[in-house]
Amino acid sequence: MEIHRQKYFGKFGGMYVPSILETTFDELTQAYQEARSDPAFWDGFAQYMRSYSGRPTPLTFAENLTGYLGGAKIYIKREDLNHTGAHKINNVIGQGLLAKRMGKKRVIAETGAGQHGVATATMAAKFGFECEIYMGEVDVKRQRPNVFWMEKLGAKVNVVKDGTRTLKDAINATFRDWAYSMETTHYVLGTACGPYPFPEMVAWFQSIVGKEAKKQILDVEDRLPNHVYACVGGGSNSLGIFSGFMDDKDVELVGVEAGGLGLDTGKHAARLASKDGKIGIAEGMKTVFLQTEEGQMMETHSISAGLDYVGISPILADLHERKRIRFEAATDDEVVEALRLALRKEGIVPALESAHAFAQAFKEAPRMGKDEIIVINQSGRGDKDIFTVADALKDRAWEDFIIQKAEEYRAGR
Ligand SMILES: *Cc1c(COP(=O)(O)O)cnc(C)c1O
C-alpha cells in the first residue's frame, strides 16, 4: 500500500515535525491508513464503543425547547451519555486500538482542561498501557478534580513548568517525550489538530457520531435536518457530527466558537468567526491561529476550558474557506443563559463547551419555520463545570459549602 505523507487540506495542514520524529510519523500514517482500509478494524471499534461506552448515543427530540422557542424542530445528539461524559472517548478508544495493533506498550497525551487526560487514562487502564499525561502547572492548579481522577486511574501526571505553563507547553513536552520513546509509545493527540495524520485520524474516529446521527434522524423524520450545530474547540466533535452530512449540500453546518467577553474585546477564542485569526505554522500544522498584528499568539479567553485554544483544525480552516461551514461565536453570557434554559426546559446538563452550540441554535431557531429541523451536538455533560457555573450564577449556598469544606480540612490538620 502506498502511504500518503504530509497531507494538506486545501492550503492547511501538513506535517511539520522535527526530523527525529519523521519515521514515527511514517509508521503511524501507514498503520492508520491500513486500519482505515480494513473494514474489520472499524467494526471492532464500533463494537467496543457499544459495549464500553454505551453507543449508539440517543438522538433526543427536545419538545419543550421546540415549543418554547416557537420555530424549528430541535433534536439533540447525546454525546454527554458516553462513558467519561463526552465525545472524547471515541477518539481515545480508536487510537488505543490502533496503538495495540502497532504493538505499543505505553501511551502519552497532552491535556489542557484535563478532560482528554482523563479519557486517555481511562483507555490506558482498560487496555493495560502504561500512561503519562503532560499538563501545564497553571492548568493543574485550575483543574484539580481531573488530575485527581487521572492519578486514581493509574496515570502519571507530569506538571509542565515551561513557558506560560499551559496547553501549548504541555504539547511541546509531549512531543519531546515521544522523540525519545517512539519505539514503545503512542502519542494520543486529543483533537483534530497537529501534524498529519492526526487531524484526519481523529476526525475519522469521531465520524461515528455523524454516522449515527444521520441514521437516527432519517429513522424518526424520514428526511435530513436543515441545520446542524456544534461547538468548536480543536474541532473534533464538530467534524464528527458534520461528517455525517458533509456531502448533503442542503444541510447547513454551523460551527460555534468561544466568543468569550465579545469579539471586539480581544478576549475570546474565535479563530474563524473573528478578524483576529491569521494563518501560521505551529504545533506541527499550518492553520489559522489567533495572532496579534505582530504575529504573536494571542491570549485566549473562554468560560469553557475546552474551547479555550489558540488554533483550530486545519480541516475546519479549509471547510471555512470553501464556505461549507458557517462559523459563529457565542459569548460567555449567552452560554450561561443557554445552559440555564437547557436545564429548565429539557432536564439536560450540557457542558459549557456544548452550551455554545445551544446558544447559537437558540438565537436562530425562533426565526425558522416549524417545518425546519435542527440537530445540536451535545458534546459532553456539565457535571465537571460545577465550580464555574456556580460562580457564574453566583450561587451563595455553594460558596458557603466550599468555605465550610476548607475549614473542616484546615481543622483536621
Ligand atoms: C474537549 C471538549 C470540546 C472541544 O474539543 P473539540 O475537539 O472541538 O470537540 C467540546 N466539548 C466538550 C464536552 C469537550 O470535552
The ligand as an SDF file (V2000), in Angstrom:
LIG
                    3D

 15 15  0  0  0  0  0  0  0  0999 V2000
  -12.8080   18.9740   24.7080 C   0  0  0  0  0  0  0  0  0  0  0  0
  -14.2310   19.2930   24.5220 C   0  0  0  0  0  0  0  0  0  0  0  0
  -14.6820   20.0930   23.4500 C   0  0  0  0  0  0  0  0  0  0  0  0
  -13.7620   20.7710   22.4770 C   0  0  0  0  0  0  0  0  0  0  0  0
  -12.9950   19.9520   21.6860 O   0  0  0  0  0  0  0  0  0  0  0  0
  -13.3140   19.6340   20.1560 P   0  0  0  0  0  0  0  0  0  0  0  0
  -12.1010   18.8950   19.7110 O   0  0  0  0  0  0  0  0  0  0  0  0
  -13.5140   20.9140   19.4290 O   0  0  0  0  0  0  0  0  0  0  0  0
  -14.5330   18.7990   20.1210 O   0  0  0  0  0  0  0  0  0  0  0  0
  -16.0440   20.2960   23.3020 C   0  0  0  0  0  0  0  0  0  0  0  0
  -16.9350   19.7680   24.1720 N   0  0  0  0  0  0  0  0  0  0  0  0
  -16.5290   19.0010   25.2150 C   0  0  0  0  0  0  0  0  0  0  0  0
  -17.5650   18.4600   26.1420 C   0  0  0  0  0  0  0  0  0  0  0  0
  -15.1810   18.7450   25.4330 C   0  0  0  0  0  0  0  0  0  0  0  0
  -14.8110   17.9920   26.4790 O   0  0  0  0  0  0  0  0  0  0  0  0
  1  2  1  0
  2  3  1  0
  2 14  2  0
  3  4  1  0
  3 10  2  0
  4  5  1  0
  5  6  1  0
  6  7  2  0
  6  8  1  0
  6  9  1  0
 10 11  1  0
 11 12  2  0
 12 13  1  0
 12 14  1  0
 14 15  1  0
M  END
$$$$
